[in-house]
């Protein structure tokens, strides 16, 4: 039986799916199985999955009605637990790609250190050309990895260092971690609710500097869409983690989660105002523009100002004027006029 189960949730990604599956088939490490979960795709994604499954006996295709990416991940997990003796699980998004040494690196680091989870770095690309260039680049970092306890690695999720990313992807998990854990269905930020708990549950986590996962950003993905109220699911996910860590008496992590939750809540209120959907923000999360602005820390304010200035540099913006004040806005405009 294979050592690793790779789970790919699939929904309306016919443009990217072949590229993703081919990157899996190109892996140097061959002792794996691929589980494709077609989540009720309305395009030809399901047919593409069937074609690959008919050609390769280690590819399994599961078709279900559309229930969302969390449900698709859960379906893949359940199938692997019930039908495979694999020791590890990993998730790949169907519009992303993995470098040829992805499985080899993560598995070897986990085995060498008897770790429950191994984590790699990722690169974001926005064009096909960038994706091809990134995939062709194989570099060995000077310092391969750090080793943390689950608690230490979990704390890093909520720090600004970026040491441990929140995404379910870029990680190889001992399958036993999923014995009692599933992704919450009907939510778009399932990673915020589950990944911290998985990492906290691990005895040992290896965090590597190898850049071997490729996030291929496209406007049709969930996170590529314009801002919309369901993004506030993120706040609910953070709250559920805060409650979990409070019950576990992990006050240090509780403080980190709480800080991130309040910053994100403020940021999302500003984004909702900018997108002219502030009236649709869930009442329990709604903040005034002034309160949201005052809740941001200095670095987040700088990020917000830069984002808005970049976006509105060619025209005055009433929302920015109200937020920043005439003098600050005039300074930003002057900077851009100078080039």
C-alpha positions in Angstrom: 0.0 0.0 0.0 1.2 3.6 -0.7 2.9 5.6 2.0 1.1 8.9 1.1 -2.4 9.8 0.1 -2.7 13.0 -1.9 -6.1 14.6 -1.8 -7.2 17.1 -4.5 -10.7 18.7 -4.2 -11.9 19.5 -7.7 -14.6 22.0 -8.7 -14.9 23.7 -12.1 -11.1 23.9 -12.8 -10.9 22.4 -16.2 -8.5 25.1 -17.3 -5.9 24.2 -14.5 -6.6 20.6 -13.5 -4.4 18.8 -16.1 -1.5 21.0 -15.1 -2.1 20.2 -11.4 -2.4 16.4 -11.9 0.6 16.3 -14.2 2.7 17.9 -11.5 1.7 15.1 -9.2 2.6 12.4 -11.8 6.0 14.0 -12.2 7.0 13.4 -8.6 10.4 11.8 -7.9 8.7 10.0 -4.9 6.5 7.3 -6.4 5.0 5.5 -3.4 1.7 7.5 -3.3 -1.9 7.4 -4.3 -3.9 10.3 -5.7 -7.5 10.8 -4.6 -9.5 13.2 -6.8 -12.8 14.4 -5.3 -15.0 15.9 -7.9 -17.3 18.2 -6.0 -20.2 18.4 -8.5 -18.2 20.3 -11.2 -20.4 21.8 -13.9 -17.6 21.9 -16.5 -15.4 19.1 -17.8 -13.4 18.7 -14.6 -15.1 15.4 -13.8 -14.4 13.9 -17.2 -10.7 14.9 -16.9 -10.6 13.1 -13.5 -12.2 10.0 -15.1 -9.7 10.0 -17.9 -6.7 10.0 -15.5 -8.3 7.4 -13.2 -8.9 5.0 -16.1 -5.2 5.3 -17.1 -3.5 5.1 -13.7 -4.6 2.4 -11.2 -3.2 4.5 -8.2 -5.6 7.4 -9.1 -9.0 7.2 -7.4 -11.9 9.4 -8.5 -14.8 10.2 -6.1 -17.8 12.0 -7.5 -20.2 13.9 -5.2 -22.8 16.6 -5.3 -21.4 20.1 -4.8 -21.0 20.7 -1.1 -17.8 22.8 -1.0 -14.1 22.3 -0.6 -14.3 21.3 3.0 -16.7 18.5 2.2 -14.5 17.4 -0.7 -11.4 17.3 1.7 -13.5 15.3 4.2 -14.6 12.8 1.6 -11.0 12.3 0.6 -9.9 11.8 4.2 -12.7 9.3 4.8 -11.9 7.3 1.7 -8.2 7.1 2.7 -8.9 6.1 6.3 -11.3 3.4 5.2 -9.6 2.1 2.1 -5.9 2.7 2.4 -3.0 1.9 4.7 -1.1 5.1 3.8 0.7 6.7 6.8 0.5 10.3 5.6 -1.9 12.7 3.9 -1.3 15.9 1.9 -3.7 18.3 0.2 -3.1 20.1 -3.1 -5.5 22.7 -4.5 -6.6 21.8 -8.0 -5.4 25.1 -9.5 -1.9 24.8 -7.9 1.1 22.7 -8.8 3.9 21.0 -6.8 7.5 20.7 -7.7 9.0 17.3 -8.6 10.6 16.9 -5.2 7.6 18.0 -3.1 6.7 14.5 -1.7 10.3 13.4 -1.5 11.3 16.4 0.6 8.4 16.4 3.0 8.4 12.7 3.5 12.2 12.5 4.1 12.1 15.3 6.6 9.2 13.7 8.5 10.9 10.3 8.5 14.4 11.6 9.5 12.9 13.5 12.5 10.0 11.2 13.4 7.7 14.2 12.9 3.9 14.2 12.7 3.8 17.1 10.3 6.4 18.5 7.8 5.9 22.0 6.3 7.4 23.6 3.2 7.4 27.1 1.8 5.3 28.2 -1.2 5.7 30.7 -4.1 2.8 32.7 -5.5 2.5 33.1 -9.2 0.0 35.1 -11.3 0.7 34.1 -14.9 1.4 30.8 -16.8 4.9 32.0 -17.6 5.6 32.7 -13.9 4.3 29.2 -13.1 6.5 27.5 -15.6 9.6 29.4 -14.3 8.8 28.6 -10.7 8.3 24.9 -11.4 11.6 24.6 -13.2 13.5 26.1 -10.3 14.8 23.6 -7.8 17.0 25.2 -5.1 18.3 23.7 -1.9 18.1 26.1 1.1 21.2 26.8 3.3 19.2 25.9 6.4 16.9 23.1 5.5 14.5 23.1 8.5 13.7 23.9 12.1 12.0 21.4 14.5 9.2 22.6 16.8 6.8 21.0 19.2 3.2 21.2 18.0 2.5 24.0 20.5 5.5 26.0 19.4 4.6 25.6 15.7 1.0 26.5 16.4 2.0 29.8 18.0 4.0 30.6 14.9 0.8 30.5 12.8 -0.4 33.6 14.6 2.9 35.5 14.5 4.0 37.9 11.7 7.1 35.9 10.8 5.3 33.6 8.3 7.2 30.7 9.7 4.2 28.4 9.6 1.5 29.2 7.0 -2.2 28.6 7.8 -3.0 26.8 4.5 -3.9 23.1 4.6 -1.6 22.7 1.6 2.2 22.9 1.9 2.1 20.2 4.6 2.4 16.5 5.0 0.4 15.1 7.9 0.4 11.8 9.8 -3.0 10.5 8.9 -3.7 9.5 12.5 -4.1 13.2 13.3 -7.4 13.1 11.4 -8.9 10.3 13.5 -11.2 12.9 15.2 -10.7 16.0 13.1 -12.6 17.1 10.0 -13.0 20.4 8.1 -16.1 22.4 9.0 -18.5 22.3 6.0 -20.2 25.3 4.6 -17.3 27.6 5.4 -14.8 29.2 3.1 -12.0 29.6 5.7 -11.8 25.9 6.8 -8.1 26.2 7.1 -8.3 28.8 9.9 -10.5 26.5 12.0 -8.6 23.2 11.5 -4.9 23.6 10.7 -4.0 25.2 14.0 -5.6 22.3 15.9 -3.9 19.7 13.8 -0.5 21.3 14.3 -1.1 21.8 18.1 -2.0 18.1 18.2 1.4 17.1 16.7 4.3 16.0 19.0 6.9 17.2 16.5 6.7 19.5 13.5 9.4 20.1 10.9 9.3 23.5 9.2 11.4 23.6 6.0 12.7 26.4 3.8 12.3 24.4 0.6 10.1 26.4 -1.8 8.3 23.4 -3.4 4.6 24.4 -3.6 3.3 26.7 -6.2 0.2 28.8 -5.5 -1.3 29.7 -8.9 -3.4 32.8 -8.2 -6.5 33.2 -10.4 -9.5 35.4 -10.2 -12.0 32.5 -10.4 -10.8 30.9 -7.1 -12.6 31.6 -3.8 -9.8 33.8 -2.6 -9.4 35.5 -6.0 -12.9 37.0 -6.0 -13.8 40.5 -4.9 -14.4 41.0 -1.2 -17.7 39.6 0.0 -19.4 39.1 3.4 -18.7 35.4 3.6 -15.1 36.3 4.2 -16.1 37.0 7.8 -16.2 33.2 8.2 -12.5 33.8 8.9 -13.4 35.6 12.1 -15.7 32.8 13.2 -12.8 30.3 12.5 -10.4 32.3 14.7 -13.0 32.5 17.4 -13.4 28.7 17.4 -9.7 28.3 17.8 -9.5 30.9 20.5 -12.2 29.0 22.4 -10.3 25.7 21.9 -7.0 27.1 23.2 -8.7 28.8 26.1 -10.2 25.4 27.2 -6.7 23.9 26.8 -5.3 26.6 29.1 -2.9 27.9 26.4 -3.1 31.6 27.3 -0.1 32.6 25.2 -1.8 31.2 22.1 -5.1 32.6 23.1 -3.6 36.1 23.2 -2.0 35.6 19.8 -5.3 34.4 18.3 -7.3 37.2 19.8 -4.9 39.8 18.5 -5.1 38.4 15.0 -8.9 38.1 15.2 -9.3 41.8 16.1 -6.9 43.0 13.4 -8.6 40.9 10.7 -12.0 42.0 11.8 -11.0 45.6 11.5 -9.3 45.0 8.1 -12.3 43.2 6.8 -14.7 46.0 7.8 -12.5 48.4 5.9 -12.5 46.1 2.9 -16.3 45.8 3.1 -16.6 49.5 3.2 -14.3 49.9 0.2 -16.3 47.2 -1.7 -19.6 49.1 -0.8 -21.0 46.1 1.0 -20.5 47.2 4.6 -24.3 47.1 5.2 -24.1 43.3 4.6 -21.4 42.7 7.2 -22.7 40.2 9.9 -24.0 42.4 12.8 -21.8 40.6 15.3 -18.7 41.7 13.3 -19.7 45.1 12.1 -17.5 48.1 13.1 -17.5 51.7 12.0 -14.8 52.9 9.7 -13.2 55.0 12.5 -13.3 52.1 15.0 -11.9 49.7 12.4 -9.1 52.2 11.6 -8.2 52.8 15.2 -8.1 49.0 15.9 -5.3 48.4 13.4 -1.7 48.3 14.5 0.9 50.5 12.9 2.2 48.0 10.4 -1.3 47.0 9.3 -2.2 50.7 8.8 0.8 51.1 6.6 -0.2 48.0 4.6 -3.7 49.4 4.2 -2.5 52.9 3.2 -0.2 51.4 0.6 -2.9 49.1 -0.8 -5.3 52.0 -1.1 -2.8 54.4 -2.5 -1.7 51.9 -5.1 -5.3 51.4 -6.1 -6.5 55.0 -6.1 -3.3 56.8 -7.1 -4.9 58.1 -10.3 -8.0 59.5 -8.7 -9.2 61.1 -5.5 -11.0 58.8 -3.2 -13.6 60.0 -0.7 -13.2 57.0 1.6 -9.5 57.5 1.8 -9.9 61.2 2.5 -12.2 60.5 5.4 -9.9 57.8 6.8 -6.5 59.5 6.4 -7.5 63.1 6.5 -6.7 65.7 3.8 -3.1 66.2 4.7 -2.1 62.6 4.7 -3.9 61.9 1.5 -2.3 64.9 -0.1 1.1 63.6 0.9 0.4 60.2 -0.7 -0.9 61.8 -3.9 2.2 64.0 -4.1 4.5 61.0 -3.7 2.8 59.3 -6.7 2.9 62.5 -8.8 6.7 62.6 -8.2 6.9 59.0 -9.5 
